[in-house]
Amino acid sequence: MGRWIKVVLWLLLVAPAMAFATTLQIDAKVTRTLASDEQKFGGCMAWLSVSPAGEGLDCNSGNWVTFSCSGEHVTKSSALRMFDSAQMAFLMDRTVRVTVDDSRKHSGWCLVERIDVLSS
């Protein structure tokens, strides 16, 4: 009987937390960038050397993340600045620290809500 109580308590505590969106910081290299029609993928994306889904986020299984250059999740100007930072990091072969939110997506790809270009 005591075992079942522990299981029920675990489910009551952990299951609701699993239902909520996750925001996670990931350190990675930008290895590709993509600019497209605003209807697809939010208009701009980056391919990271680390998969957000592999880090536990509820994102498509690839390494793409979106900046939402369409303006759906953030302002267009903010998204374009973040995408510019990703392109700069790609060109300079710098590591980025991205904050990825799996509650906001374009075609299943998770949103970057912050990007920091690191010095090495």
C-alpha positions, 0 to 999 in steps of 0.5 A, spaced: 500 500 500 505 504 501 508 503 494 502 505 491 501 512 495 508 514 493 507 512 486 500 517 486 504 522 490 509 522 484 504 522 479 501 528 482 507 532 483 511 530 477 506 529 471 503 537 472 510 539 471 511 535 465 505 538 461 508 545 462 512 548 457 520 548 458 525 554 457 532 552 456 539 555 455 543 551 450 550 552 448 551 550 441 554 553 434 550 555 429 552 551 423 546 553 418 542 559 417 535 559 413 531 565 411 524 563 407 517 566 406 514 568 412 509 563 412 514 557 413 518 556 419 517 563 421 521 566 416 528 565 419 531 559 422 538 557 425 541 549 425 544 548 432 550 543 433 545 541 439 538 538 438 533 542 442 529 535 443 535 532 445 536 536 451 529 535 453 525 540 449 518 538 446 521 540 439 521 537 432 527 532 432 532 536 428 536 541 430 533 547 427 530 553 431 526 559 429 526 566 431 519 568 428 521 573 423 514 573 421 513 577 427 508 572 430 511 570 437 516 576 437 516 583 434 519 582 427 525 587 429 527 583 435 527 577 431 531 580 425 536 582 431 537 575 433 537 572 427 543 577 425 546 575 431 546 568 429 549 569 422 554 573 425 556 567 430 556 562 424 560 567 420 565 568 426 565 560 428 563 563 435 559 559 440 552 562 442 547 561 448 540 560 446 534 560 450 529 556 447 522 556 448 518 550 446 511 553 448 512 557 442 513 554 435 513 555 427 511 548 424 514 544 430 520 548 431 521 551 437 522 559 438 529 562 440 527 568 445 534 570 447 541 569 443 548 571 446 554 570 442 560 568 446 567 570 446 569 563 444 
